[in-house]
């Protein structure tokens, strides 16, 4: 699997209230999911249009709930695959849709069982997904994003200027 080491910040994946298809998301469900979610117990994966017959498109790292504008919202941090990031660059699979597990493990509480990416979410108030690596300011068009490790080096004393600091040392090289 072509997997990304990147993760997102907090993204709103669900908001309590009526959905566009006539169902209802209850605040209690979102609070339960935030309190019970533990990827060490069961990791919610990301699915294209809720279709588990396709490859997963990433994983949910953590979730939290928050009341904003008198509505409870569920937020998630996710780790997308390169395929999901590619979809996103093409303007596809822009929103999320939660998969709710009722009475998870018989404990009477709700759990986030999965997350779908879709262009037609049922929940209102979800954030549009946007992925970027440093906004790709330095990437060539069509080039793959490379994540590098820091390199340790030492400069000769003759190149270090104490009056101008390390910037001067690097600019001289």
Protein Blocks (a to p, Z undefined) as FASTA:
>chain_A
ZZdfbdcddddfbdedjdfkopacdfklmmmmmmmgcfkloccdddehhiakbccebdcf
bdcdddeehiacddddddddfklmmmmmnopakbccddddehihhlopacdfbdcddfbd
fbghiacddddehhlmmbcehiacdddddddddddfklpcfklojmlmmmmZZ
